[in-house]
């Protein structure tokens, strides 16, 4: 069935459901007609019994006289009068002298009333055939009293009329049912086609959309149903994919631009060393410059790899409980020599009592990027501090420089984003982007602002280590 088109599957399901409905409806109507015919026959037998009862009570009247009075129709209806011992006193042709009731039925018919004042109960019975008639019939036995003698009047009628009616109705169902099923299946097939037409339209449009045709969207049918919601969802997905594709294209273009500069410098240094170096000192100087560019390339490659892994949600973390003061002191010690060379004091404020739940190596990398950014582009003293806000631990790096340009604050954490001043001081524009990646991987966030007293304030907000986490880490 999986290989069958949806339109045919829907039509088949509709046809099966319709066939079940038609079959159940036909069976119900047939059963109701049969029941109504049986009730009509019983009612007719009661009426005939009442009419013949009045005739039988009159002395000298016989069932033959009743026949001549058209109370009994020959060939379809019949009557028989029995005494208490089951002997046939009178009967309509062609019943003869054979009793229509068995001994038990006769006793049941006689016992159905014990006195004239009591209400009589009728005894119904079915016969596959009666003497002289080969057709199924139904009879009614009722007690009567004539001249003080208790008798039993039996009236009956064949079921031929009812059977013929049921047979005609059955044939009608067998003819009309398949026709109705075929018409319903064709209607279901057409309705399924109309319902799936928007899907086919979306399929054709989707087949025409490619990476070379940005902005392409699927048609949205104004149906207000699941098809419309599907089209809107797919268009939203296409918009996200297009945004991601543009971001990846920009990322590749920016990465190529960043890689081109150190590669060009490296090639230039090597060519100069090969062609124009006349002494070991010049050769060593060329090798030193080349080594710097190689380090820059290696760092850029590491940064690009980290960002790519974070985009795939595969940034590995070894989480543990960390003291904020240890992180800040470690970073301050690592960058102390650079701060001294630049004449920029670097301080780590006391952060006792603050604990974070994170990966030491990644967090030191993020804080190192913030300190490097402050030393490279900021001014004055650099401070590392920690504080707690909204249940998170914030690790701040501030400086006393001119701060970030106002227009740059909103895009400071974007990949390869650099202010105009930073472009003249080197850097790849990935430092702050990596800070945000690491913070978000820890379930936190990264922020940047200009200090009201001057300078920049960049910080990461990280989840605070719960007491249970600290206990687990200690064990």
C-alpha positions as CSV (number, residue, x, y, z in Angstrom):
1,X,0.0,0.0,0.0
2,X,2.9,2.4,0.6
3,X,3.6,2.4,-3.2
4,X,0.0,3.2,-4.0
5,X,-0.6,6.9,-4.6
6,X,-2.3,8.8,-1.8
7,X,-5.2,9.7,-4.0
8,X,-6.0,6.0,-4.6
9,X,-5.4,5.1,-1.0
10,X,-7.9,7.8,0.1
11,X,-10.4,6.7,-2.5
12,X,-10.0,3.0,-1.4
13,X,-10.5,3.9,2.2
14,X,-13.5,6.1,1.3
15,X,-14.9,3.2,-0.8
16,X,-14.4,0.7,2.0
17,X,-16.1,3.0,4.5
18,X,-18.9,3.7,2.1
19,X,-19.4,0.0,1.4
20,X,-19.6,-0.7,5.2
21,X,-22.1,2.1,5.6
22,X,-24.2,0.9,2.7
23,X,-24.1,-2.7,3.9
24,X,-25.1,-1.8,7.4
25,X,-27.8,0.5,6.2
26,X,-29.1,-2.1,3.8
27,X,-29.1,-4.7,6.5
28,X,-30.9,-2.4,8.9
29,X,-33.6,-1.5,6.3
30,X,-34.0,-5.1,5.3
31,X,-34.4,-6.1,8.9
32,X,-36.8,-3.3,9.6
33,X,-38.9,-4.2,6.5
34,X,-38.9,-7.9,7.6
35,X,-40.0,-6.9,11.1
36,X,-42.7,-4.5,9.8
37,X,-44.0,-7.2,7.4
38,X,-44.1,-9.7,10.3
39,X,-46.0,-7.2,12.5
40,X,-48.4,-6.4,9.6
41,X,-49.0,-10.2,9.1
42,X,-49.7,-10.7,12.9
43,X,-52.0,-7.7,12.9
44,X,-53.9,-9.1,9.9
45,X,-54.2,-12.5,11.6
46,X,-55.6,-10.9,14.7
47,X,-58.2,-9.0,12.7
48,X,-59.1,-12.1,10.7
49,X,-59.4,-14.1,13.9
50,X,-61.7,-11.5,15.4
51,X,-64.0,-11.6,12.3
52,X,-64.1,-15.4,12.2
53,X,-64.7,-15.5,16.0
54,X,-67.9,-13.6,15.6
55,X,-69.1,-16.0,12.8
56,X,-68.1,-19.1,14.7
57,X,-70.1,-18.1,17.7
58,X,-73.3,-18.0,15.7
59,X,-75.0,-21.5,15.4
60,X,-75.0,-23.0,12.0
61,X,-72.2,-20.9,10.6
62,X,-69.1,-22.6,9.1
63,X,-65.8,-21.6,7.7
64,X,-67.1,-22.3,4.3
65,X,-69.7,-19.6,4.8
66,X,-66.9,-17.3,6.0
67,X,-65.1,-18.1,2.8
68,X,-68.1,-17.1,0.8
69,X,-68.2,-13.9,2.8
70,X,-64.7,-13.1,1.7
71,X,-63.2,-13.4,5.2
72,X,-60.8,-16.1,3.9
73,X,-58.9,-15.8,0.6
74,X,-58.3,-19.2,-1.0
75,X,-54.7,-20.0,-1.6
76,X,-53.2,-17.3,0.7
77,X,-55.2,-17.5,3.9
78,X,-56.8,-20.4,5.7
79,X,-58.7,-21.2,8.9
80,X,-59.4,-24.3,11.0
81,X,-61.7,-24.9,14.0
82,X,-60.6,-27.6,16.6
83,X,-62.3,-28.9,19.6
84,X,-60.6,-29.5,23.0
85,X,-59.4,-33.0,21.9
86,X,-57.8,-31.7,18.6
87,X,-60.4,-32.9,16.2
88,X,-61.1,-30.8,13.2
89,X,-64.6,-29.4,13.3
90,X,-64.4,-27.2,10.3
91,X,-61.6,-26.0,7.9
92,X,-61.1,-24.1,4.7
93,X,-59.9,-26.1,1.7
94,X,-57.4,-27.5,1.1
95,X,-56.4,-28.1,4.7
96,X,-58.5,-31.3,5.1
97,X,-58.9,-33.0,8.4
98,X,-55.3,-32.8,9.6
99,X,-54.9,-30.6,12.7
100,X,-52.5,-27.6,12.3
101,X,-51.6,-27.7,16.0
102,X,-49.7,-30.2,18.0
103,X,-51.0,-31.5,21.3
104,X,-48.8,-29.1,23.3
105,X,-49.8,-26.1,21.2
106,X,-53.5,-27.1,21.6
107,X,-53.2,-27.2,25.3
108,X,-51.4,-23.9,25.4
109,X,-54.1,-22.3,23.2
110,X,-56.9,-23.7,25.5
111,X,-55.1,-22.6,28.7
112,X,-54.6,-19.0,27.4
113,X,-57.9,-18.1,29.0
114,X,-59.7,-19.6,31.9
115,X,-62.8,-17.6,32.0
116,X,-64.9,-15.3,29.9
117,X,-63.8,-12.3,31.9
118,X,-60.1,-13.0,31.5
119,X,-58.0,-11.4,28.7
120,X,-57.2,-13.9,26.0
121,X,-53.6,-14.4,24.8
122,X,-52.9,-15.4,21.3
123,X,-50.6,-18.2,20.3
124,X,-48.5,-17.6,17.2
125,X,-46.6,-20.3,15.4
126,X,-44.6,-20.6,12.1
127,X,-44.9,-23.5,9.7
128,X,-42.6,-24.4,6.8
129,X,-45.7,-25.8,5.1
130,X,-49.3,-26.8,5.7
131,X,-51.4,-29.5,4.1
132,X,-52.2,-28.4,0.6
133,X,-49.8,-25.5,0.7
134,X,-46.0,-25.8,0.1
135,X,-45.2,-22.3,1.1
136,X,-44.0,-21.1,4.5
137,X,-46.8,-19.6,6.6
138,X,-47.7,-18.2,10.0
139,X,-50.7,-19.1,12.0
140,X,-52.6,-17.8,15.1
141,X,-54.5,-20.0,17.5
142,X,-57.1,-18.3,19.8
143,X,-59.7,-19.9,22.1
144,X,-63.4,-19.4,21.3
145,X,-66.6,-20.5,23.1
146,X,-69.6,-21.7,21.1
147,X,-72.6,-23.0,22.8
148,X,-70.7,-23.5,26.1
149,X,-68.0,-25.6,24.4
150,X,-64.4,-24.4,24.4
151,X,-62.9,-24.5,21.0
152,X,-59.7,-23.3,19.3
153,X,-59.8,-21.2,16.2
154,X,-56.7,-21.3,14.0
155,X,-56.2,-18.7,11.3
156,X,-53.1,-18.5,9.1
157,X,-51.7,-17.0,6.0
158,X,-48.7,-17.7,3.8
159,X,-45.6,-15.6,3.8
160,X,-45.4,-15.5,0.1
161,X,-46.4,-11.8,-0.2
162,X,-43.8,-10.8,2.4
163,X,-41.1,-13.0,0.9
164,X,-41.8,-11.5,-2.5
165,X,-41.6,-8.0,-1.0
166,X,-38.3,-8.9,0.7
167,X,-36.9,-10.5,-2.4
168,X,-37.8,-7.4,-4.5
169,X,-36.2,-5.1,-1.8
170,X,-33.1,-7.3,-1.7
171,X,-32.7,-7.2,-5.5
172,X,-33.2,-3.4,-5.3
173,X,-30.4,-3.2,-2.7
174,X,-28.1,-5.4,-4.8
175,X,-28.7,-3.1,-7.8
176,X,-28.7,0.3,-6.1
177,X,-25.9,-0.5,-3.6
178,X,-23.1,-1.1,-6.1
179,X,-24.2,1.9,-8.2
180,X,-24.2,4.1,-5.1
181,X,-20.8,2.7,-4.1
182,X,-19.4,3.4,-7.5
183,X,-20.7,6.9,-7.6
184,X,-19.4,7.6,-4.1
185,X,-16.0,6.2,-5.0
186,X,-15.8,8.5,-8.0
187,X,-16.9,11.4,-5.9
188,X,-14.2,10.4,-3.3
189,X,-11.6,10.2,-6.1
190,X,-12.5,13.6,-7.4
191,X,-12.6,15.1,-3.9
192,X,-9.2,13.6,-3.1
193,X,-7.8,15.1,-6.3
194,X,-9.2,18.5,-5.4
195,X,-7.8,18.3,-1.9
196,X,-4.4,17.2,-3.1
197,X,-4.2,19.8,-5.9
198,X,-2.6,22.4,-3.6
199,X,0.0,19.8,-2.5
200,X,0.9,19.0,-6.1
201,X,1.2,22.8,-6.7
202,X,3.6,23.1,-3.7
203,X,5.5,20.0,-5.0
204,X,6.1,21.6,-8.4
205,X,7.2,24.9,-6.9
206,X,9.5,23.1,-4.4
207,X,11.1,21.2,-7.3
208,X,11.9,24.6,-8.9
209,X,13.5,26.1,-5.8
210,X,17.2,25.7,-5.4
211,X,20.2,27.5,-3.9
212,X,20.5,29.6,-7.1
213,X,16.9,30.9,-6.7
214,X,16.8,32.6,-3.3
215,X,13.5,34.0,-2.1
216,X,11.4,31.2,-3.7
217,X,8.4,30.2,-1.6
218,X,5.6,27.7,-1.9
219,X,2.1,28.9,-2.8
220,X,-0.2,29.1,0.2
221,X,-3.8,28.0,-0.5
222,X,-6.3,30.1,1.4
223,X,-8.2,27.0,2.7
224,X,-7.8,27.5,6.4
225,X,-7.0,23.8,6.9
226,X,-4.0,21.6,7.4
227,X,-2.8,22.2,3.8
228,X,-2.5,26.0,4.5
229,X,-0.7,25.4,7.7
230,X,1.7,23.0,6.0
231,X,2.5,25.5,3.3
232,X,3.1,28.2,5.9
233,X,5.3,25.9,8.0
234,X,7.3,24.9,4.9
235,X,7.8,28.5,3.9
236,X,9.0,29.3,7.4
237,X,11.4,26.4,7.0
238,X,12.6,27.7,3.7
239,X,13.2,31.1,5.2
240,X,15.3,29.6,8.0
241,X,17.2,27.5,5.5
242,X,17.8,30.5,3.3
243,X,19.0,32.6,6.3
244,X,21.3,29.7,7.3
245,X,22.6,29.4,3.8
246,X,23.3,33.1,3.6
247,X,25.0,33.0,7.0
248,X,27.2,30.1,5.9
249,X,28.0,31.8,2.6
250,X,29.0,34.9,4.5
251,X,31.0,32.8,7.0
252,X,32.9,31.1,4.2
253,X,33.5,34.4,2.4
254,X,34.7,36.0,5.6
255,X,36.8,33.0,6.5
256,X,38.4,33.1,3.1
257,X,39.1,36.8,3.4
258,X,40.7,36.3,6.8
259,X,42.8,33.4,5.6
260,X,44.0,35.2,2.5
261,X,45.8,37.9,4.4
262,X,48.1,35.7,6.6
263,X,48.7,33.3,3.7
264,X,49.7,36.2,1.4
265,X,52.0,37.6,4.1
266,X,53.5,34.1,4.7
267,X,54.1,33.6,1.0
268,X,55.7,37.0,0.7
269,X,58.0,36.4,3.6
270,X,59.1,33.0,2.3
271,X,59.7,34.3,-1.2
272,X,61.8,37.2,0.2
273,X,63.7,34.8,2.3
274,X,64.4,32.5,-0.7
275,X,65.3,35.2,-3.1
276,X,66.8,38.1,-1.2
277,X,68.0,36.8,2.2
278,X,71.8,37.3,2.2
279,X,72.6,36.5,5.8
280,X,71.4,34.2,8.6
281,X,70.0,37.2,10.4
282,X,67.7,38.1,7.6
283,X,66.7,34.5,7.2
284,X,65.9,34.2,10.9
285,X,63.8,37.4,10.7
286,X,61.8,36.0,7.8
287,X,61.3,32.8,9.7
288,X,60.1,34.7,12.8
289,X,57.6,36.7,10.7
290,X,56.4,33.5,9.0
291,X,56.1,31.8,12.4
292,X,53.8,34.6,13.6
293,X,51.6,34.3,10.6
294,X,51.5,30.5,11.0
295,X,50.4,30.9,14.6
296,X,47.7,33.3,13.4
297,X,46.6,30.8,10.8
298,X,46.5,28.0,13.4
299,X,44.5,30.2,15.9
300,X,42.1,31.1,13.1
301,X,41.7,27.5,12.1
302,X,41.0,26.5,15.7
303,X,38.4,29.3,16.0
304,X,36.7,28.3,12.9
305,X,36.6,24.6,14.0
306,X,35.1,25.6,17.3
307,X,32.4,27.6,15.7
308,X,31.6,24.9,13.2
309,X,31.3,22.3,16.0
310,X,29.1,24.6,18.0
311,X,26.8,25.1,15.0
312,X,26.3,21.3,14.8
313,X,25.7,21.2,18.6
314,X,28.8,19.0,19.1
315,X,30.9,21.3,21.3
316,X,32.2,19.0,24.0
317,X,32.1,20.2,27.6
318,X,33.5,18.6,30.8
319,X,31.3,20.2,33.4
320,X,32.4,20.6,37.0
321,X,32.0,23.0,39.9
322,X,34.5,25.9,39.5
323,X,35.4,28.7,41.8
324,X,35.0,32.1,40.1
325,X,38.0,33.5,41.9
326,X,40.3,30.7,40.6
327,X,39.2,31.4,37.0
328,X,39.8,35.1,37.3
329,X,43.2,34.7,39.0
330,X,44.3,32.1,36.5
331,X,43.5,34.4,33.5
332,X,45.1,37.4,35.2
333,X,48.3,35.4,35.8
334,X,48.3,34.2,32.1
335,X,48.0,37.7,30.7
336,X,50.2,39.5,33.3
337,X,53.3,39.7,31.0
338,X,51.3,41.2,28.1
339,X,49.8,43.8,30.4
340,X,53.2,44.7,31.7
341,X,54.6,45.0,28.2
342,X,51.7,47.3,27.3
343,X,52.0,49.3,30.5
344,X,48.4,48.3,31.3
345,X,47.7,47.2,34.9
346,X,45.6,44.0,35.1
347,X,43.7,43.2,38.3
348,X,41.5,40.3,39.5
349,X,38.9,41.5,42.0
350,X,38.2,39.1,44.9
351,X,35.3,36.8,44.0
352,X,34.9,34.6,47.1
353,X,31.7,32.6,47.3
354,X,30.9,32.6,43.6
355,X,30.8,29.1,41.9
356,X,29.8,28.2,38.4
357,X,29.0,25.0,36.7
358,X,31.1,24.8,33.6
359,X,34.1,23.5,31.6
360,X,37.3,25.1,32.9
361,X,39.2,25.0,29.6
362,X,36.4,26.6,27.6
363,X,35.6,29.2,30.2
364,X,39.3,30.2,30.4
365,X,39.3,30.4,26.7
366,X,36.3,32.8,26.8
367,X,37.7,35.0,29.5
368,X,41.1,35.0,27.7
369,X,39.4,36.3,24.6
370,X,37.8,39.1,26.6
371,X,41.1,40.1,28.3
372,X,42.9,39.9,24.9
373,X,40.2,42.1,23.4
374,X,40.6,44.6,26.3
375,X,44.4,44.7,26.0
376,X,44.3,45.0,22.2
377,X,41.5,47.5,21.7
378,X,40.9,49.1,25.2
379,X,42.8,51.5,27.3
380,X,43.8,52.1,31.0
381,X,43.5,49.4,33.7
382,X,41.8,46.1,33.0
383,X,39.7,44.6,35.8
384,X,38.3,41.0,36.1
385,X,35.4,40.7,38.6
386,X,32.4,38.5,39.4
387,X,29.0,39.3,40.7
388,X,25.6,37.5,40.9
389,X,22.4,38.6,39.2
390,X,19.1,36.9,38.5
391,X,20.4,33.6,39.8
392,X,23.4,33.7,37.4
393,X,27.1,34.4,38.0
394,X,28.5,37.2,35.8
395,X,32.2,37.2,35.0
396,X,33.1,40.8,33.9
397,X,36.1,42.2,32.1
398,X,36.3,46.0,32.0
399,X,38.8,48.6,30.8
400,X,39.1,52.3,30.9
401,X,39.4,52.9,27.1
402,X,37.0,54.7,24.8
403,X,34.5,51.8,24.8
404,X,32.7,50.4,21.8
405,X,31.2,52.5,19.0
406,X,27.5,52.9,19.6
407,X,26.6,51.4,16.2
408,X,28.8,48.4,16.9
409,X,27.3,47.3,20.2
410,X,24.4,45.4,18.6
411,X,26.8,43.3,16.4
412,X,29.8,42.9,18.7
413,X,29.3,39.2,19.0
414,X,28.7,38.5,15.3
415,X,31.3,36.5,13.4
416,X,34.0,38.5,11.8
417,X,32.4,41.7,13.1
418,X,35.0,44.4,13.8
419,X,34.7,48.1,14.4
420,X,36.6,50.5,12.1
421,X,39.3,51.1,14.7
422,X,39.8,47.4,15.3
423,X,40.4,46.7,11.6
424,X,43.7,48.6,11.8
425,X,44.9,46.7,14.9
426,X,44.6,43.1,13.5
427,X,42.4,40.3,14.8
428,X,40.0,38.1,13.0
429,X,36.8,39.3,14.5
430,X,36.0,35.9,16.0
431,X,37.1,36.5,19.6
432,X,33.8,37.8,20.9
433,X,31.8,35.4,18.7
434,X,33.6,32.5,20.4
435,X,32.8,34.0,23.8
436,X,29.1,33.9,23.0
437,X,29.4,30.3,21.6
438,X,31.0,29.1,24.8
439,X,28.5,31.0,27.0
440,X,25.5,29.6,25.2
441,X,27.0,26.1,25.3
442,X,27.0,26.4,29.1
443,X,23.3,27.5,29.1
444,X,24.3,31.2,29.7
445,X,24.7,34.3,27.6
446,X,27.3,37.0,26.7
447,X,26.8,40.8,26.9
448,X,28.6,43.9,26.1
449,X,28.1,47.5,27.2
450,X,30.0,50.8,27.6
451,X,30.7,51.7,31.2
452,X,29.2,55.0,32.2
453,X,32.6,56.1,33.5
454,X,34.2,55.3,30.2
455,X,35.6,52.1,28.8
456,X,34.0,48.8,27.8
457,X,32.3,46.2,30.0
458,X,32.0,42.7,28.5
459,X,30.7,39.8,30.6
460,X,29.4,36.3,30.4
461,X,26.4,35.1,32.6
462,X,26.7,31.5,33.6
463,X,24.6,29.1,35.7
464,X,25.5,29.1,39.3
465,X,26.6,25.8,40.7
466,X,23.9,24.3,43.0
467,X,24.9,22.8,46.4
468,X,24.2,19.3,45.1
469,X,26.5,19.9,42.1
470,X,29.2,21.0,44.4
471,X,28.8,18.0,46.6
472,X,28.9,15.7,43.6
473,X,32.0,17.4,42.3
474,X,33.7,17.0,45.6
475,X,33.0,13.2,45.7
